[in-house]
Amino acid sequence: MNKKSGNEFSKDALNLFRFVGMPEGVIVKAIGRPYRDFEDALHYNVAVENGIEYVITRNKKDFPGDGNICVVDAEEFIEREMA
């Protein structure tokens, strides 16, 4: 399934199902984000919605920076917190 088809499916699913534990607005925002992986878009938008300061990941390149959240790997996070 390509991104466009995935986005259309996700929009249709919102009309059929309720997502437990995740506000619908977060899902809608994730659909519109330029992420290759929808799950990464969900993680990022949940973090934004909850005022999270960091996203810690092994794949920083998967999270385009927009200045709202600091995207770091585990080593960088530890270095920042120990400084």
C-alpha positions in Angstrom: 0.0 0.0 0.0 1.5 3.4 -0.9 1.2 6.5 1.3 -1.7 8.0 -0.6 -3.7 4.8 -0.3 -2.7 4.4 3.3 -3.9 8.0 4.1 -7.3 7.4 2.3 -7.7 4.1 4.3 -6.9 5.9 7.5 -9.5 8.6 6.8 -12.1 6.0 6.0 -11.3 4.1 9.1 -12.0 7.2 11.2 -15.5 7.1 10.0 -15.9 3.4 10.9 -13.9 3.0 14.2 -13.0 4.8 17.3 -9.3 4.7 18.3 -8.9 4.0 22.0 -6.3 6.1 23.9 -5.6 8.5 21.1 -7.6 11.7 20.3 -9.0 11.7 16.8 -7.3 15.1 16.1 -3.9 13.5 16.6 -4.7 10.9 14.0 -6.0 13.4 11.6 -2.8 15.5 12.0 -0.6 12.4 11.6 -2.4 11.6 8.3 -1.3 15.0 6.9 2.3 14.8 8.1 5.2 14.1 5.6 6.3 10.8 7.2 7.1 7.6 5.4 5.9 5.6 8.4 2.4 6.4 9.7 3.4 5.0 13.2 6.2 7.6 13.4 3.7 10.3 12.5 1.4 9.1 15.3 4.2 9.0 17.8 5.3 12.5 16.9 1.8 14.0 17.1 1.0 12.3 20.4 4.2 13.8 21.7 3.3 17.3 20.4 -0.2 17.0 21.8 1.1 16.1 25.3 3.9 18.7 25.4 6.7 16.1 25.3 10.1 17.7 25.0 12.0 14.8 23.3 11.4 12.0 20.9 14.0 9.4 21.4 14.6 7.1 18.4 17.2 5.0 16.6 16.1 6.5 13.3 16.3 10.3 13.6 16.0 10.7 9.9 12.5 9.3 10.1 11.3 12.4 12.1 11.6 15.6 10.0 12.4 18.4 12.3 9.9 21.2 12.7 11.3 22.8 15.9 8.5 21.7 18.2 10.2 18.6 19.6 13.9 17.7 20.0 14.5 14.4 18.1 17.5 12.5 19.5 18.9 9.0 19.8 19.3 7.5 23.2 23.0 8.4 23.5 22.3 12.0 22.7 19.5 12.1 25.3 21.7 10.8 28.0 24.5 13.2 27.1 22.1 16.2 27.3 20.6 15.1 30.6 24.0 14.4 32.2 25.4 17.8 31.1 
